[in-house]
Amino acid sequence: MTECTSRRGILKAAAALPAMGGLPWRSARAQAANTVKIALLCDFGGTYRDVTGPTELACIRQAAAEFSNRGFNVEVLYGDNQNKPDVGSNLARQWIDRDGVDVVVDGGASSVALAVNDVVREKNKVFLNTSSATSDLTGSKCSPNTVHWTYDTWMLAKSTGGATVKAGGDTWYFVTADYAFGHALERDTTTFVRNAGGKVLGSVRTPFPGTTDFSSFILQAQASKAKVIGLANAGSDTVNCIKQAAEFGLTKRGIKLASLLMFLPDVHAIGLQTAQGLICTETFYWDLNDRTRAFTKKMRPNISVPLCMNHAGGYAAVLHYLKAAADMGVAQARANGVETVNRMKAMPCDDDCFGPGQIRQDGRKLHPAYLFEVKKPEESRGEWDYYKLLQTTPSEEAFRPLGDGGCSFVKA
């Protein structure tokens, strides 16, 4: 196996990870017929580095290693999308046209994923989306070449947003990252708030990428007198918002922060003293059951940040793709992305991160969603022990109903 990159900066970003070979890139023409090329496209140096980046790469390498004796080879490439749609789509096109890549994994920021979604469909390859949140990927922008694995804005809105309203948070003000993901998360959460009888008092859009100082936006939200400030952002933006809100003493004044997309590495960065009591939704937690604990133990020597659902999604999605490729034959899998995704949909999913599941007709991977509360410092039993489970939404209820998304190829 080999991993490759076209960007010197990524070599530095992933330097701590163990290499899996060092062969140079080969052209698409020279690619062996029994070799599958998988490329991870995400953020290796910016806002989302800790929740995707090197740790997700390590998880994808693990999935590839588990297929090292199945009669075909797996090569893993990776690159930094810089959270820019043009950079991501150009890199995906280059990988496919020049380097013979068969599968693009992750995508990163929703605006990037939507652009990559079009490229992969045009080239009839496979897109395994593992961290982009917009529910449009299985709705108005659905593609027969795409599987949306880990979570989406509809699910997050229902789980975290819905629970917050039920707990009395019936007036909201949003601090929203100004791109496709933030807009979709605000939109979907607004629907659940209003359906539950709540009100949205306003919102403010924050530059993405482009700022680490959210103080003026937080004070604007505070001035609205809303009971809940909904953080429709992720990664270091969420971390900075929560830290700065704590500095202003918002939660001490009774204002609830709803972190609509928060990951375990974010809690690690914030610290339990500040993050305690926050609620969030993930579809994977390392200490959820025996299988998740076993997976984490296996990965622990190769990672430096806590595992979150994005990392687990990279492992599980690639593993299921490789199972499908082995089942249908590598040559056929490489030749037709739509047929390969159809085979993935036809096969039941099962892995140590998410357990049993399935991929729906619109490309939505179904599995349970878990609502967590961040523990108090005195409740934590040790390293990475940050969550306590509040409720579980079963897979058949966690995601938007198939008929409500507007996917063009979904049969009535």
Secondary structure, 3 states (H helix, E strand, C coil): CCEECCCHHHHHHCCCCCCCCCCCCCCHHHCCCCEEEEEEEECCCCCCCCCCHHHHHHHHHHHHHCCCCCCCEEEEEEEECCCCHHHHHHHHHHHHHHHCCCEEEECCCHHHHHHHHHHHHHHCCEEEECCCCCHHHHCCCCCCCEEECCCCHHHHHHHHHHHHHHCCCCEEEEEEECCHHHHHHHHHHHHHHHHCCCEEEEEEEECCCCCCCCHHHHHHHHHCCCCEEEEECCCHHHHHHHHHHHHCCCHHHCCEEEECCCCHHHHHHHCHHHHCCCEEEECCCCCCCHHHHHHHHHHHHHCCCCCCHHHHHHHHHHHHHHHHHHHHCHHHHHHCHHHHHHHHHHCCECCCCCCCEEECCCCEEECCEEEEEECCHHHCCCCCCCEEEEEEECHHHHCCCHHHCCCCCCCC
